[in-house]
Amino acid sequence: MSSPLNALQLETTGKVADADEWVRLSSQSLEQCCQESLMERINVTSINEIHQHDRFAVLSHTLDEIFCYFNRAALETFEQSEPDVYQLHSKYSAPDFVREKRAQVVQQAVVDDLQVFSTAVRITAQSQRIFVLQNVLLWNVYDESGERLGQTALYDRESILPYEDES
């Protein structure tokens, strides 16, 4: 059985070999959902600016929810190295106590094509720090033939809050 991602060929477990093409498809898919491309949303003029952005984090996973793309801001947020992040199932970006809620949001985005969630509790790679992302945009990514390839998320690093246990 052929995967829709074959056109993008994975370099390692999850990383897309053609990050420019992945971001182009992510941007195009976002524009189909909300009439605004990724480049317009974060006010850049090139895909390379998305890769190197240090304020707006862009990260993606494939249909099997293995991370396949992280821009610079996302890598810095999660304190993750490139070789490690592309072997990670995206559910492990959330601490145990919110994984069920995270899974529900991901599945709802599959159904609705786009979800905005006001808060998302996440954890750094080495479980050193739990933090809260605010106003996270999550949308489905499609190829040119309309096959869903995965999902991309966007958030502003300036709106990250420390996690405070409410129990």
N, C-alpha and C positions, 0 to 999 in steps of 0.2 A: 504494500500500500504506500503510495507516494504522499508525502507531507506537503502542504501548501508552502511551507518554508523552504522547500528545496531550491526555489528560485533565489533565495537569499543565502543559501548554504551556511550552515552553522560552522564557525571556526573551531569551537570547543564544545563542551556540553551544551551551552546555551547561547553564547555570543554570536550575533549575526556577523557574517563576514563583510557585508556591505552596510555599514552603519548609516551612510548617507541615504541609501535606498530605504532603509527601515524608517528613518526620520521623515523622509519624503512621504512614505505611505501613512505614517502616523499623522502627519500634518494634513494630508489630503483627507484622511478619515475623520479627523476632528472638524475640518471644514464642512464635510457632508452632514455632520451632526448639528453643528451650531453656526454655520455660515462664517466661521472665523478660523483661519489656519493657525497652526502652532506658532509659526513665525510672526503672524500678526498679534497673536495673544501675548507673546512675550517681547514684542517690539524689536525683532532682529531682521536682518536682511539676507542672511545666509544660513545654510544648514550647519556650516562649521561653527558659527556663533552659538548655535544650540549645543553642539558637542562641548564647547569650551565655557559655556555659561556658568558663572559661579553663584548666581542668585536663584534662578529658576531651575529647579530640578526636574529632569525628565527621565523616567525609567519605564521599562517594559518587560513583560513576560510573554512567553509563547502560549499556545493552547494547553500545554502540559504544565503551565505556570512556573516554568524555569526561567529565571531572568535571562534576557537576551540583549538588553541595552540599558546602559547607565550613562548619563552625561557627567561632566565633572562635578556639578553641584550635587547630584545624587550620590556619587561615590564619596564625596566629602561628608554628606549628611550621615550616611550609614557607616562611615569609617571603614570602608571595605576596599580590598584590593581587587583589581580587575580579574586576576586568575580565579580568585575565590568566589566572587559575586556570580559568575556565569555558571557555577555549579550548584547554585542555591535555589531551592524551591521558594517562591515568593511568600508563601505562608510563614516562613521563618523570619521574615522581616518584622513580624508582629510577635509580641510576647504571648505566651500560652493563654493567658486569661482573656485575650481579645481575638483569638484565631477564629472562633466560630462566627463572630460578628463580621470579621474581615471576609470570610468565605461567603457570607450572605451578600455583602456589598459587591464583591467580585461577580457573583452569579447574577445579581440584579443588573449590573452593567452589561453582562452578556445579553440579557433579555432586552434592556432599554437602549443599548448602544452607548449610553452616556450616563454617568452618575457624578454628582457633586456631593461630597460628604464633608460636613462641617469640621469634624475632627477624626483623626486616625492615630491611634497609639502605635508606636513603632519602637524598635530596639536596634541598637548598633550591632555590628557584626559579632563582636566578642562579648555581647550581652553586658557591656560596661555601662550603658546609659539608655534609659527609657525616655522617650520624648513624644510630643504631640504635634502632629502636622495639622494645619488648619486649611479649610477650603481646598481640599484635594479634588482634582478633576480626573476622572477615570473613564476612558472610552475604548471601544473596540477598534482594532486595526484590521483593515481589509486590503487584499491585494487588488490588482486591476480587474480581475474577473469577479470580484465580489466575495471571495472566500475569506472567512475570518482567520487571521493569523495569530492573534493574541490581543493584548491590551496594553495601553500606555497610560501613565499617570503623570500629572503635572502639579507641582506645588511651589510656593514661594518660600524660600528658606528664611526670609525675614519674618515670617509669621510662625516659626517653630517655637513651641513653648516647652518648658520642662514638665515632666510628668509628675503629678502630685497624687498619691494614693488617697482615694476617698473613703477607704474602709476604716 
